[in-house]
């Protein structure tokens, strides 16, 4: 006759298997839902222009993923979708609605994973869209983006751009930080910084915030 102890190990293994299934299957399904939108997200990250249909695919893939797992990436990606939609619409009511959705999803994602330097900068951009009343919130988000990754080449130009908009709302400490970021960006790749400045009518700001050496000022004036 089998003894109670003979059932302990099989029972434990069965419980462990069920636990792994409960935890693993939703996560696997969530990752599966992310797949259609991931190439679109990567194209956005590379600075490519995407269609409204692409944005819809990215949005739906993230919403479906959230249906399985509360993953911070899904929320922050949704925040990016709504930021782009807010920028694209000319309807002020729609712009505000999308901006509010972007703030909500970015804050949710950042609450789960607060070290996402890209999401903090996007949050700063959304607050700028909402108007000057929200500039203090934008400065705080910009500051946290720098604090989470002081050297991040992929968003140096965007940090400078957002910082130049927020300059009037910045404290002296923030301005010092913005100047340090601009100089860091210039020293990392001065050609890219100059090209971005020309393309976005930002050269005067880069000259003002960047290195004040004669060589740097001359280079940025070419």
C-alpha positions as CSV (number, residue, x, y, z in Angstrom):
1,X,0.0,0.0,0.0
2,X,1.3,3.4,-0.9
3,X,2.2,5.7,1.9
4,X,1.4,9.4,2.2
5,X,5.0,10.3,1.7
6,X,5.0,8.6,-1.7
7,X,2.6,11.2,-2.9
8,X,4.6,14.2,-1.7
9,X,7.1,14.5,-4.5
10,X,4.6,13.9,-7.4
11,X,2.2,16.3,-5.8
12,X,4.9,18.9,-5.4
13,X,5.9,18.5,-9.1
14,X,2.3,18.7,-10.2
15,X,1.8,21.9,-8.3
16,X,5.1,23.4,-9.6
17,X,4.0,22.5,-13.2
18,X,0.7,24.2,-12.8
19,X,2.3,27.3,-11.3
20,X,4.7,27.5,-14.2
21,X,1.8,27.2,-16.6
22,X,-0.2,29.9,-14.9
23,X,2.8,32.3,-14.9
24,X,4.3,31.3,-18.2
25,X,1.4,31.0,-20.6
26,X,0.1,34.5,-20.2
27,X,3.6,35.9,-20.5
28,X,4.2,33.8,-23.7
29,X,0.9,35.0,-25.2
30,X,1.7,38.6,-24.3
31,X,5.1,38.3,-26.1
32,X,3.3,36.8,-29.1
33,X,0.9,39.8,-29.2
34,X,3.8,42.2,-29.3
35,X,5.3,40.7,-32.4
36,X,3.2,42.5,-35.1
37,X,4.0,45.9,-33.7
38,X,7.7,45.5,-32.8
39,X,9.1,46.2,-36.3
40,X,6.9,49.3,-36.5
41,X,8.3,50.5,-33.1
42,X,11.8,49.9,-34.3
43,X,11.2,52.0,-37.4
44,X,9.9,54.8,-35.2
45,X,13.0,54.5,-33.1
46,X,15.1,54.9,-36.2
47,X,13.4,58.1,-37.1
48,X,11.3,56.7,-40.0
49,X,7.9,58.1,-40.8
50,X,5.1,55.5,-40.5
51,X,1.5,55.5,-41.7
52,X,-1.6,55.8,-39.6
53,X,-2.3,52.2,-40.3
54,X,1.1,51.2,-38.9
55,X,0.2,53.2,-35.7
56,X,-3.0,51.3,-35.4
57,X,-1.2,47.9,-35.7
58,X,1.3,49.0,-33.0
59,X,-1.5,50.3,-30.7
60,X,-3.6,47.1,-31.1
61,X,-0.6,44.8,-30.5
62,X,0.2,46.6,-27.2
63,X,-3.4,46.7,-26.0
64,X,-3.7,42.9,-26.7
65,X,-0.5,42.2,-24.8
66,X,-1.8,44.1,-21.8
67,X,-4.8,41.8,-21.8
68,X,-2.4,39.0,-20.8
69,X,0.4,40.7,-18.8
70,X,0.8,44.1,-17.2
71,X,4.1,44.7,-18.9
72,X,5.7,48.2,-18.7
73,X,6.9,48.1,-22.3
74,X,3.3,47.8,-23.6
75,X,2.3,50.8,-21.7
76,X,5.2,53.0,-22.7
77,X,4.9,51.9,-26.3
78,X,1.2,52.9,-26.1
79,X,2.3,56.3,-24.7
80,X,4.5,56.7,-27.8
81,X,1.5,55.8,-30.1
82,X,-0.7,58.4,-28.5
83,X,2.1,61.0,-28.5
84,X,2.4,60.6,-32.3
85,X,-1.3,60.6,-32.8
86,X,-1.5,63.9,-30.8
87,X,1.1,65.4,-33.0
88,X,-0.6,64.4,-36.2
89,X,-4.1,65.6,-35.5
90,X,-5.2,69.2,-36.1
91,X,-8.3,68.9,-34.0
92,X,-7.5,70.5,-30.6
93,X,-10.0,68.2,-28.8
94,X,-8.5,65.1,-30.3
95,X,-5.0,66.4,-29.6
96,X,-5.8,66.8,-25.9
97,X,-7.5,63.4,-25.7
98,X,-4.4,61.7,-27.2
99,X,-2.1,63.7,-25.1
100,X,-4.0,62.6,-22.0
101,X,-3.9,59.0,-23.1
102,X,-0.1,59.3,-23.6
103,X,0.4,60.8,-20.2
104,X,-1.7,58.0,-18.6
105,X,0.1,55.2,-20.3
106,X,3.6,56.6,-19.9
107,X,3.0,57.2,-16.2
108,X,1.7,53.6,-15.8
109,X,4.7,52.1,-17.6
110,X,7.1,54.3,-15.7
111,X,5.5,53.3,-12.4
112,X,6.3,49.7,-13.3
113,X,9.8,50.4,-14.7
114,X,11.0,53.9,-13.7
115,X,14.5,53.6,-15.3
116,X,13.2,54.0,-18.9
117,X,15.0,57.1,-20.0
118,X,13.2,57.2,-23.4
119,X,9.8,57.1,-21.8
120,X,10.7,60.0,-19.5
121,X,11.7,62.1,-22.5
122,X,8.5,61.2,-24.3
123,X,6.5,62.2,-21.2
124,X,8.2,65.6,-21.3
125,X,7.3,65.9,-25.0
126,X,3.6,65.1,-24.2
127,X,3.5,67.7,-21.4
128,X,4.9,70.3,-23.9
129,X,2.0,69.4,-26.3
130,X,-0.5,70.0,-23.4
131,X,0.7,73.6,-23.1
132,X,2.9,76.0,-21.0
133,X,0.8,75.2,-17.9
134,X,2.4,71.8,-17.9
135,X,6.0,72.9,-18.5
136,X,7.0,72.3,-14.9
137,X,5.9,68.7,-15.3
138,X,7.8,68.5,-18.6
139,X,11.0,69.8,-16.9
140,X,10.6,67.2,-14.2
141,X,10.2,64.4,-16.7
142,X,13.2,65.8,-18.8
143,X,15.3,65.9,-15.6
144,X,14.4,62.2,-14.8
145,X,15.4,61.2,-18.4
146,X,18.8,62.6,-17.8
147,X,19.1,61.1,-14.3
148,X,18.3,57.6,-15.5
149,X,20.9,57.7,-18.3
150,X,23.2,60.7,-18.5
151,X,25.0,59.3,-21.6
152,X,22.4,58.1,-24.1
153,X,23.5,58.8,-27.7
154,X,20.2,57.7,-29.2
155,X,18.3,60.6,-27.6
156,X,20.9,63.3,-27.2
157,X,19.4,65.4,-30.0
158,X,15.9,65.1,-28.7
159,X,17.0,66.0,-25.2
160,X,18.6,69.2,-26.5
161,X,15.5,69.9,-28.6
162,X,13.1,69.4,-25.7
163,X,15.4,71.3,-23.4
164,X,15.5,74.3,-25.7
165,X,11.7,74.5,-25.6
166,X,11.6,74.2,-21.8
167,X,14.6,76.6,-21.2
168,X,12.4,79.5,-20.0
169,X,10.8,77.1,-17.3
170,X,14.1,75.7,-16.2
171,X,16.0,76.4,-13.0
172,X,19.7,77.4,-13.0
173,X,20.5,73.7,-12.1
174,X,18.4,72.4,-15.0
175,X,20.1,74.8,-17.4
176,X,23.5,73.7,-16.2
177,X,22.4,70.1,-16.8
178,X,21.2,71.1,-20.3
179,X,24.5,72.7,-21.1
180,X,26.4,69.6,-19.9
181,X,24.1,67.4,-22.1
182,X,24.7,69.6,-25.2
183,X,28.5,69.6,-24.7
184,X,28.4,65.8,-24.1
185,X,26.5,65.4,-27.3
186,X,28.8,67.7,-29.2
187,X,31.9,65.8,-28.0
188,X,30.3,62.5,-28.9
189,X,29.4,63.4,-32.5
190,X,29.6,67.0,-33.5
191,X,28.7,66.3,-37.1
192,X,25.4,64.7,-36.2
193,X,24.6,67.5,-33.7
194,X,25.3,70.2,-36.4
195,X,23.3,68.3,-39.0
196,X,20.3,68.0,-36.6
197,X,20.6,71.6,-35.6
198,X,20.5,72.7,-39.3
199,X,17.5,70.4,-40.1
200,X,15.5,71.6,-37.1
201,X,16.4,75.2,-36.9
202,X,18.2,74.6,-33.7
203,X,21.8,75.7,-34.4
204,X,21.6,78.9,-32.5
205,X,20.5,77.0,-29.4
206,X,23.3,74.4,-29.8
207,X,25.8,77.3,-30.2
208,X,24.4,79.0,-27.1
209,X,24.2,75.8,-25.0
210,X,27.2,73.9,-26.3
211,X,31.0,74.4,-25.9
212,X,32.0,78.0,-26.0
213,X,35.5,77.4,-27.4
214,X,36.4,79.2,-30.5
215,X,36.8,75.9,-32.4
216,X,33.4,74.7,-31.5
217,X,31.7,78.0,-32.2
218,X,33.4,78.1,-35.6
219,X,32.4,74.6,-36.5
220,X,28.8,75.2,-35.6
221,X,28.7,78.3,-37.7
222,X,29.8,76.5,-40.9
